[in-house]
């Protein structure tokens, strides 16, 4: 279970062969930050990742759930193609547009033990509800 101070930001949820997270936040922006933190906590221990490099992401989608999938998929793409791990996120969601920054570093096998190889972000059981402050995402692992 992830914590930010005493505030719970995300938790792992059980699902047959795949794995998922339930993210929490007081706004869509916070939900997207928490979901990204949750996804990367499945990949590696975030306590071992330093925020030394920064990437910027700008996306648009048809609706909020599709935007969440696009956001997490973009981070996963950066992880896979540039061998990056992220530990800090700053997201601004406006309607169905997103502007974000993610901080992290290149994978260092001496310090980073990779836990789970996530293949894709899925639409299965996808839920994004900023009013309730919760989002659920299932990953294909």
TACORVEN-V945269 format. One record per run of one state. SS is the DSSP state (~ for helix, > for strand, _ for the rest). FROM is the first residue (numbers start at 1). TO is the last residue. If there is no record, write none. Layout:
BEGIN
ss:SS from:FROM to:TO
ss:SS from:FROM to:TO
END
This chain:
BEGIN
ss:_ from:1 to:1
ss:> from:2 to:4
ss:_ from:5 to:6
ss:> from:7 to:14
ss:_ from:15 to:18
ss:> from:19 to:24
ss:_ from:25 to:27
ss:~ from:28 to:43
ss:> from:44 to:44
ss:_ from:45 to:45
ss:~ from:46 to:48
ss:_ from:49 to:52
ss:> from:53 to:60
ss:_ from:61 to:63
ss:~ from:64 to:82
ss:_ from:83 to:83
ss:> from:84 to:94
ss:_ from:95 to:96
ss:> from:97 to:106
ss:_ from:107 to:113
ss:> from:114 to:114
ss:_ from:115 to:119
ss:> from:120 to:121
ss:_ from:122 to:126
ss:> from:127 to:129
ss:_ from:130 to:133
ss:> from:134 to:140
ss:_ from:141 to:141
END
